[in-house]
Amino acid sequence: MTESTSDAEPAPPRWLRLLARLPLPALHALGTLAGWLLWYLPTAQRTRTRLHLSRCFPDWGRRRRRRVGRRSLVHLGRAFAESALLWFGPADRVRRLVRRVEGESLWREALAAGRGVVLMTPHLGSWELAGLYCADRAPITSLYKPQKGSLDAVIKRGRERFGARLVPSTGGGVRALLRTLRAGESVGILPDQDPPRGSGEFAPLFGIVAHTPVLPGRLVTRAGAPALFVVAERLPRGRGFALRFERAPEAMADPDPAVAATALNEGLERLVRRLPEQYYWSYARYRRRPPGERGDWYRH
């Protein structure tokens, strides 16, 4: 698949184009500096990261939680810095960053069956690289949340550069995903966000109930499509990325949304436990609380 461009699309800001020329180790060095600042300054990212790790891993020692938390913010900084290269750097350079891939045959076999595939990429490792890799190999329609101002055009252009089609997280976007699956193609979803009220189910995640998207389970059930996780692990010293495809829990196909949401979170938890330092712990994942529970969870 060739790189997709359009003359009608605005050019990315000059500073992004300059960053895109840097090698990955240099970008990761910049991201590391940003992550250290987020950790050592009194930021909301540090507060939420420390709170999440203390509640999700109460059996860990304080030193281990601090180490994982600090490295998590470093990886968050690297994720933002590397986006310049992934979205606007030379296409061949981006492709060469993928050092190894495991489990891609699961995706190929599912596509060959003609039922479409639900590809779920959590905020773990380089989720941007995972999306680009999949778009470069087969048609994919991905759900995204439109952003305000000029940032929306930058993100959309970057994520669509290898041919992905982005649709907004609206009713029309969901219908487009279903049509895509019924045509035997792939759809891409970030499965670990706090969805809008009425679009989620409360299910345990690391022993704490979290407002969990029901859309992945509904897509699997309605389209009869299998679900796979795909994660791009960030390798040390800017050496690139290692991708892994693996099956999601079978219970995600359960028609009961609570059962499907619980299965989704079980799969997410399994992935994160393997690579906790590369997870987006500073995201306010537990912001929305069940009825009857106080809504100021992040103030304690």
matplotlib code that plots the C-alpha trace (Angstrom):
import matplotlib.pyplot as plt

x = [0.0, 1.3, 1.3, -2.0, -1.7, -4.1, -3.3, -6.4, -5.0, -3.1, 0.6, 1.7, 3.3, 7.0, 8.2, 6.5, 8.2, 11.6, 11.1, 10.1, 13.7, 15.3, 16.3, 14.1, 16.8, 16.9, 13.1, 13.1, 15.7, 13.5, 10.5, 12.5, 13.3, 9.6, 8.6, 11.1, 9.6, 6.1, 7.3, 9.4, 7.1, 3.7, 1.7, -1.7, 0.0, 2.2, -0.6, -2.9, -0.1, 0.9, -2.7, -3.5, -0.4, -1.0, -4.6, -4.1, -1.0, -1.3, 0.9, 3.9, 6.4, 6.6, 10.0, 8.6, 5.5, 7.7, 10.0, 7.1, 5.4, 8.4, 9.1, 5.5, 5.7, 9.0, 7.2, 4.3, 6.8, 8.4, 5.0, 4.3, 7.8, 7.9, 4.5, 6.2, 8.4, 5.5, 3.1, 5.3, 8.7, 9.7, 7.5, 10.4, 12.0, 8.7, 8.4, 12.0, 11.2, 9.2, 11.9, 9.7, 6.1, 4.4, 1.0, 0.1, -1.1, -4.1, -5.1, -4.5, -6.5, -9.4, -9.5, -9.4, -12.5, -14.3, -16.0, -13.9, -11.7, -12.0, -8.4, -8.0, -4.9, -4.8, -2.7, 0.2, 3.6, 3.3, -0.4, 0.2, 2.8, 0.4, -2.3, 0.0, 1.4, -2.0, -3.2, -0.1, -1.0, -4.8, -7.8, -8.8, -11.4, -10.6, -12.7, -11.3, -12.4, -12.2, -10.1, -10.6, -8.9, -6.0, -4.9, -7.7, -6.3, -2.8, -3.9, -6.2, -3.5, -0.9, -3.1, -4.4, -1.0, -0.9, -4.5, -6.5, -9.9, -10.8, -14.4, -15.7, -16.9, -20.5, -23.5, -22.5, -19.0, -20.2, -22.4, -19.4, -17.5, -20.3, -20.4, -16.6, -16.8, -19.6, -17.5, -14.8, -12.3, -10.7, -11.8, -9.5, -10.5, -8.8, -10.5, -9.3, -11.0, -13.8, -16.7, -19.5, -22.3, -24.7, -21.9, -20.3, -20.7, -19.0, -16.6, -13.5, -10.1, -7.2, -9.8, -11.5, -14.7, -14.1, -16.5, -15.8, -16.7, -19.4, -18.8, -16.1, -18.3, -21.3, -19.2, -18.0, -21.6, -23.4, -20.9, -19.8, -16.2, -13.3, -11.4, -7.6, -5.3, -2.3, 0.4, 3.7, 6.2, 8.8, 12.3, 15.2, 17.6, 15.4, 15.9, 12.3, 9.3, 8.1, 4.5, 2.3, -1.2, -3.1, -6.7, -9.1, -11.1, -13.9, -16.4, -16.2, -18.8, -21.3, -24.6, -24.6, -22.7, -21.5, -19.9, -18.4, -17.0, -15.5, -13.8, -12.4, -10.9, -9.4, -7.6, -6.4, -5.1, -3.2, -1.5, -0.7, 0.8, 3.4, 4.5, 3.3, 6.0, 4.7, 1.1, -0.7, -1.3, -1.8, -5.1, -8.1, -9.4, -11.6, -13.1, -16.7, -18.0, -21.0, -24.3, -24.1, -20.3, -18.8, -17.5, -14.4, -12.2, -9.1, -9.2, -8.3]
y = [0.0, 3.4, 6.5, 8.5, 12.3, 15.0, 18.5, 19.8, 18.9, 21.6, 21.1, 20.1, 22.9, 23.6, 22.5, 19.1, 18.7, 19.6, 17.0, 14.4, 14.6, 13.5, 9.9, 7.9, 7.8, 11.6, 11.9, 9.5, 11.5, 14.6, 12.5, 11.2, 14.8, 15.6, 12.5, 13.4, 16.9, 15.4, 13.1, 15.6, 18.6, 18.7, 17.7, 16.1, 13.3, 12.4, 12.5, 10.3, 7.9, 7.4, 7.0, 4.4, 2.3, 2.4, 1.2, -1.2, -2.8, -2.6, -5.7, -3.9, -2.2, 1.6, 1.6, -0.6, 1.6, 4.7, 3.1, 2.0, 5.3, 7.4, 5.2, 5.3, 9.1, 8.8, 6.5, 8.9, 11.6, 9.3, 8.5, 12.2, 12.9, 9.9, 10.9, 13.5, 10.9, 8.3, 10.8, 13.0, 11.3, 9.4, 6.4, 4.0, 5.1, 4.4, 1.0, 0.1, 0.9, -2.4, -4.9, -8.0, -9.1, -12.0, -13.4, -11.6, -14.9, -14.6, -11.4, -12.9, -16.0, -14.0, -11.7, -14.8, -16.0, -13.0, -11.9, -8.8, -8.3, -6.0, -4.8, -3.3, -1.2, -0.1, 2.9, 0.6, 1.0, 2.9, 2.7, 5.2, 2.8, -0.2, 1.6, 2.7, -0.8, -2.3, 0.3, -0.3, -3.9, -4.1, -1.7, -0.5, 1.9, 3.4, 5.2, 8.4, 11.4, 14.6, 17.3, 21.0, 23.5, 22.7, 19.7, 17.6, 18.0, 17.1, 13.9, 12.9, 13.4, 11.6, 8.5, 8.3, 8.5, 4.8, 4.5, 4.2, 5.7, 7.6, 8.0, 10.1, 8.5, 9.2, 7.1, 7.6, 6.4, 3.3, 2.4, 2.9, 0.4, -2.2, -1.8, -2.2, -5.5, -6.8, -6.1, -8.4, -5.7, -4.5, -1.9, -0.2, 0.8, 2.1, -0.1, 1.4, 4.8, 6.1, 6.3, 8.8, 8.1, 5.5, 4.0, 1.9, -0.8, -0.9, -3.8, -4.7, -3.6, -4.3, -5.0, -1.6, -1.1, 1.0, 2.5, 0.2, 0.6, -1.8, -1.0, -3.6, -6.4, -5.1, -5.1, -8.6, -9.8, -8.0, -8.6, -12.1, -10.8, -12.0, -9.6, -9.3, -7.1, -5.5, -3.9, -2.2, -2.5, 0.2, -1.3, 0.1, 2.8, 3.9, 0.6, 0.5, -1.6, -5.2, -5.9, -8.6, -9.8, -12.0, -13.2, -11.3, -13.4, -15.4, -14.0, -10.7, -12.2, -12.7, -10.8, -9.7, -6.3, -6.8, -10.1, -8.8, -5.7, -7.9, -10.1, -7.0, -5.7, -9.2, -9.1, -5.6, -6.4, -9.4, -7.1, -4.3, -6.7, -7.8, -4.2, -2.0, 0.7, 1.4, 1.9, 5.3, 5.4, 9.1, 8.9, 9.4, 5.9, 5.7, 9.2, 8.0, 6.1, 3.7, 5.1, 5.7, 6.0, 9.4, 11.0, 12.7, 9.6, 11.6, 13.9, 11.1]
z = [0.0, -0.9, 1.2, 1.0, 0.5, -0.6, -1.9, -0.1, 3.3, 5.2, 5.7, 9.2, 11.3, 10.5, 13.9, 13.4, 10.0, 11.6, 14.4, 11.8, 10.4, 13.7, 14.2, 16.6, 19.4, 19.4, 19.6, 22.4, 24.2, 24.0, 25.2, 28.1, 29.2, 28.9, 30.9, 33.7, 34.0, 34.2, 37.0, 39.1, 38.7, 40.5, 37.5, 37.1, 35.1, 38.1, 40.5, 38.5, 37.7, 41.3, 42.4, 39.7, 40.5, 44.3, 43.8, 41.0, 42.4, 46.2, 46.5, 44.9, 47.0, 47.0, 45.2, 42.4, 41.9, 41.8, 39.2, 37.0, 37.3, 36.4, 33.4, 32.3, 32.0, 30.2, 27.7, 27.4, 26.5, 23.9, 22.5, 21.8, 20.4, 18.1, 16.6, 14.5, 12.8, 12.5, 11.0, 8.8, 8.5, 5.3, 4.8, 4.3, 7.6, 9.4, 8.0, 8.9, 12.6, 12.9, 13.9, 14.4, 14.3, 16.1, 15.5, 12.3, 10.8, 13.2, 11.4, 8.0, 8.7, 10.1, 7.0, 4.7, 6.4, 5.1, 8.4, 9.1, 12.1, 15.1, 15.9, 19.3, 20.2, 23.8, 25.0, 25.5, 23.7, 20.5, 19.6, 16.7, 15.1, 15.5, 13.6, 10.8, 10.5, 10.0, 7.6, 5.5, 5.0, 4.5, 4.3, 7.8, 9.1, 12.6, 15.1, 16.5, 18.6, 16.7, 18.3, 18.5, 16.2, 13.8, 15.9, 14.4, 10.8, 12.0, 13.8, 11.0, 8.3, 10.3, 11.1, 7.5, 5.8, 4.9, 3.8, 7.0, 6.9, 10.1, 11.2, 14.1, 17.4, 16.5, 15.5, 11.9, 12.7, 14.4, 11.4, 9.2, 11.3, 11.0, 7.2, 7.1, 9.0, 6.9, 3.8, 5.3, 6.3, 9.6, 12.0, 14.6, 18.1, 21.2, 23.7, 27.1, 27.1, 29.4, 26.9, 27.0, 29.5, 28.1, 25.9, 28.6, 31.2, 34.6, 34.7, 36.9, 35.7, 38.1, 40.8, 40.4, 38.4, 35.4, 32.9, 29.9, 26.2, 25.0, 21.4, 20.8, 22.1, 20.1, 16.9, 17.5, 18.2, 15.4, 12.7, 13.8, 13.5, 15.7, 17.9, 18.1, 20.2, 18.5, 20.5, 19.4, 22.2, 22.2, 22.1, 24.2, 22.9, 20.1, 18.2, 16.9, 17.8, 18.2, 17.2, 18.6, 17.5, 19.9, 20.3, 22.6, 25.2, 23.5, 26.1, 24.3, 21.9, 24.8, 24.1, 27.7, 27.6, 31.2, 30.4, 27.2, 29.0, 31.7, 29.2, 27.3, 30.6, 31.4, 28.0, 28.6, 32.0, 30.7, 28.2, 30.6, 33.2, 30.7, 29.9, 32.8, 32.2, 28.7, 29.7, 29.8, 33.5, 33.6, 31.8, 34.1, 33.4, 36.6, 36.4, 35.9, 38.8, 39.3, 40.7, 44.4, 44.5, 45.1, 41.9, 43.4, 43.1, 42.0, 45.0, 47.5]

ax = plt.figure().add_subplot(projection="3d")
ax.plot(x, y, z, "-o")
ax.set_aspect("equal")
plt.show()
